């Protein structure tokens, strides 16, 4: 099992945001988590990625308990793609420099420029995009670069937090296809979090719904009926 989440709880002040959240994701599997905006989905993603602490429960990555892990060694096996691609890059650095950084930190080796160009090609971007800055490319192109950075260290788990919600429908569909292809080719487990059930139906092997602080089996008809305005 690549990811195991056991009985996670989270409070913001006195407000309970997540309660007894448990699930697991296997290698090569895409698990979708869907729910209303503001319902705790991004909070769950950030807890798993160790960006914020939980108030109860455990997180296991590749069999290792990372619930209270310090440092960044576990990011060798886990990478995250965020909702706003441009904001996830340092505006003072080129896309190539940002893509190369995790390779230098976790993998090493020579010919970093060649490796960056290979990664850009994998996500459908020309080699000269390595010299561009985030502000010089479109949102879809920036998200492709973010995906290149995320897969650069051959992670075991990819967390996508609303990774297509800031893109128009056509570009979002292309990004979904790209993520699906790369995860299949590289046997990466994927946790895809969104409010868009229609997107998940094209991507996920399983779908769970986060509602009333808990994860539940998806009743698709009820979810579509009650959240039609979001889809």
C-alpha positions, 0 to 999 in steps of 0.5 A: 500500500502506498498511502494509508490514512487512519482516523484523521481528525482536524479542528480549526479552533472549536470547529471540527473540519475532519472526523475519523477520515480513513482510506488507502491508495495502492500503487498505480491507483487513482482515488478521487475525493469529491465534495463541496468547496470549503468542505475540508478537501484541501485541508485533508490534502495539506495534512497528508502532505505534512503542510499542516498538522492533524489533531488525531490519527495516522498517515503512512506513506510506503509503510512509514508513519509520517504523521509527525515526520520532520524534515523533507525526506518523505517528499522523495516519495510524495509530491503535490500539484496545487490549484494555482500553478503560477503561485506554486512557483518562485516568480524569480526563478525560471521554470527549468530551475524550479523543475531541477530543484527536487532532482538536485535535492533527492536524486542528484546526477549529472546533466540536469539541463538534459533531464529537465528537457526530457521532463518538459517533453513528457508533459508536452512543452518545448525545451526552451520553456526551461528558460521562461518564468511562470508569468511568461506562460499560460495557466495550462502551460504552467500546470504542465511544468508543475506536473513535470516538477512533481514527477521529476523524482519518480514519486510513489504518490501524487496529490492533486489538490483542485489541479484543474479548477483554475483552468478552462474546460478544454485545458483542464481535460488535457491536464486530466489526460496527462496526469492519467497517462503519467500515473499509468506509465510510472505506476504512481498512486494518485489522490485527486481532490476536486469538487467536480465529479465529472472530472473524476469520472474520467480519471479515478478508479474509485471515488469517495465523497467528503461530507459533514467532516467524514468520507463516505461512499459516493451516492452519485445520484444524490451528489449530482442532484444536491450539487448540480450548480457546482458541476 
